[in-house]
């Protein structure tokens, strides 16, 4: 599989359990692909297992992990990875990604994504663990840029850190456009410059999501509201830099009725069409 071209295109939505009944009532697929956290589905039997099989027969799937803790000092959970490998293969899931962060320590899991220090040591540590994961799964994965609210003793910029990790580990980059915007406000950098500093050839797909405006200079990544205008504008710029990649609308909290989710996902299609139109004119 080429990192530059996953075998899916267009617009996806996250499959949430509150959507299952409405989605199953539709007489045709309503998205080009679905995304799930594998931890929420991979060991289920019974009714939930049957539901997932129903969706896997009708939709291409991506998996976006929550608990691998790729940046942790704890040993990688090999048992989890082997179960994940079976799940990915059983349902022909197209791609697996994880957050470029960590969520475990002292033998326990946290309920948050903890940012990594932007240092050469962290690059070497994370890249080695990504390579191990790819060897176990026997496939390339992607890591996602995360939102963060405190800075540790960073020696590099966030952009330098991300570029170095994906190059050294030879993995893909899941580029979360909302996280770029949120971080640009909270940490006082230019979002467009950051975006243009990302390695376009490594980008596998995009996320967009809503955030909460705590203050003019503080934005909180929530996935609990509609995508805001500056993020839509940044997505258009992402297409200019990287070309159109599969793009997922994330909504994890305050999930509205399915038709509202689909209406918002259709905005992604509109942005993609505008990019295609402008590209044809420029050519």
C-alpha positions, 0 to 999 in steps of 0.5 A, a space after each residue: 500500500 502506498 502511503 500517498 494513496 489509500 484505496 479509498 477517497 472522498 468523505 468519511 464519518 466516525 461510526 458511533 453506537 448512537 448512529 447505528 440504528 439510523 445508519 442501518 435504516 438507510 438503503 444506501 451507503 451515506 459516506 465513502 468510508 467509516 472510521 472506528 476506534 478498534 478498542 471499542 469493537 475488536 473483541 465484541 460478540 453478540 449483537 454488537 459484533 453482528 452490527 459491526 459485520 453488517 457495516 463491514 460488508 457495506 463500507 470501507 473502514 479506517 481504524 483510529 486507535 486510542 490506547 496504544 500509547 505510542 510515546 510511552 516508556 511502558 513496553 508496547 502491548 504486544 497482546 493488544 497488537 496481535 488482537 488488532 492485527 487479526 481484527 484489521 485482517 478479518 474485516 479488511 480494514 484499510 488503514 490504522 492510525 494512532 495519536 502522536 502522544 502517550 496515555 499510559 505510565 506506571 502500569 496504568 492508562 490515563 484518560 487523556 492524550 499527553 503531549 510528548 517533548 519535542 526533542 531528538 531523544 523523543 523522536 528516536 524513541 517514538 520512531 523505534 516504537 512505530 517501526 516495531 508496531 509496523 513490523 508486528 502488524 505487517 503494514 504501514 500505519 499513520 500517526 496523528 498530530 494532537 492538540 496540547 495545552 502545555 509546553 514541556 522542555 521542547 528543543 524543536 518546534 512541533 512541525 520539526 518534531 512531526 516531520 522527523 518522526 514520520 521520516 525516521 519511522 517511515 510511516 504516514 501522517 494523519 493530519 488533523 486540521 482542527 488540531 493545527 488550528 487549535 494549537 496555532 491559537 494556543 501556542 501562537 504560531 501561524 497555522 498556514 505556515 505550519 501546514 505548509 511545513 508538513 510533508 505532503 507526501 506522507 499525509 494519508 488522510 485528514 480529520 476535521 472536527 469542532 472545538 470550544 472557544 474558551 477565549 480569543 487566545 484559548 481553544 479546546 479540542 472537543 469534537 463536540 460541536 460543528 466545525 468552525 469557519 477557520 477550520 474549513 478555510 484551513 482544510 481548503 489550504 490543506 488540499 492545496 498543499 497535499 491534494 485531496 485526501 480522504 477526509 473524516 468528520 469527527 464527532 464524539 460528543 453532543 452527537 446530533 441526529 444523523 442527517 445533521 452529521 451528514 449535512 456537515 460532512 457534505 461541506 467537506 464534499 463542497 470544499 473538495 469540489 471547489 478545490 477540483 474546480 479551481 485546479 482545473 481552471 489553473 491547469 
